[in-house]
Amino acid sequence: MPADTNPEGDIFGGWLLAQMDIAGATPAFALAHGRCATVAVDAMVFHQPVSVGDEVSIYARVVRAGRTSIRVHVEAWKRPRYAEHVIRVTEGVFTYVAIGPDGKPRPLPGQPAA
């Protein structure tokens, strides 16, 4: 939407980063069987800008699970308005930590407690 753009008419990187965080959290929550918190974003690379009207698709896959943490590779792709092709616009690795009811890290299912 126009409210999500910078003065050049491109979508704010922060808006796209937030959407990617939501997408990356989906497999993390599923693997953790519950609440997770984002603790890091590594290797974030913006390849192309996203313009108002572009269709954005985001894909996430778990690349590593530790005792309490989950690393998820997330890619965002755009399909420009009236185009048939898609273009990868950004990617990054998000790290989530499983959180218990006390707000502290907890082991993932199947992992031993400390």
N, C-alpha and C positions, 0 to 999 in steps of 0.2 A: 504494500500500500504506500501511497506517497508520503505518509507520515513517518515511514520507516527508511527514508532515503537521506543521503547526504546532499550537499548543494549541487553535486554533479549528476544527481538523479540515480545513483547506484544505491542498492540496499546496504544499510549499515552492516559492517562485519559483525558487530555485537549482536544484532538481531539474528543473523545466520548462525552464529556461535550458540545462541540460546536454543535455537531449533535443533541444532546438532546435539546439544547436551540432552535435550528431551529424548531424541531418538536413541542416543547411546545408553541412556538410563533404562530403556525398555528391556534389552536383553540382560542388563546388569540386575535389575529388580527380579527378573524371572530366575536367573541363576542363584541369586541370594535368597529367594523366597521371602522378600520383604524389602524394607527400607534400605536405601543406600544414599551416600553423599558423594558429590563430585569433589575430588581432592586435587586433581591436576589435569591439565590439558597440555599434551606434548606434541611437538612436531606439527603444529598447525601451519598449513600452507594455503594461501589464497592464490589460486591459479587464474581465475577469471572473475570479473565483477558480475553481480546479478542485478538486472534491471527490473523496474516495475513492469508487471505483466508476464515476466518469465515464470514458468511452472518449475517449482523446485521439488526434487525428490531426494530423500535422505536415506542412506543405507548404513546399517551398523552390524558388526559381527565381533563376538568375543575373540580376542587373540591370546589372552592369558588369564588364568585365575590362580590367585595365591591363597593364603590362609584366610585373609579378610578382604583382599582387594581383587578387583576385576578390571582388566584393561580391555577397552573396546575401540576398534578402529572404525571411524565414522567418515563417510564420504557424502558430499552434497553434489548433486547434478542438476543442471538446468536445461529446460527445453525452451528456447526463445519463442515468444509469441509468433504464431503462424509458421513455425519451423517443424520439421519432422525429426531432426537430429537432436541428440543430447550431448552436453558438454560437462565434464567434471569441473566444478568451480572451486572446491576446497576439500581438504581432508585433514584429519588429525587423530590423535590417540587420546582418549579420555580415560582417566582412572577413577573408579568408584570404590568406596569402601562400604561394606555391609555395616549397618548401624543397628544396635539393639535398642530396647525400650528406654534405656538409660542415656541414649545419645552417644554411646561409646562404641568403638569398633567391636564386631562380634565375628566369630568364625563363620565361614560359608558352610552350608549344609554338607555333611560328610567330612569336614575338616575337624581336627582335634581342638579342643579348647586349650588356651595357653597353659 
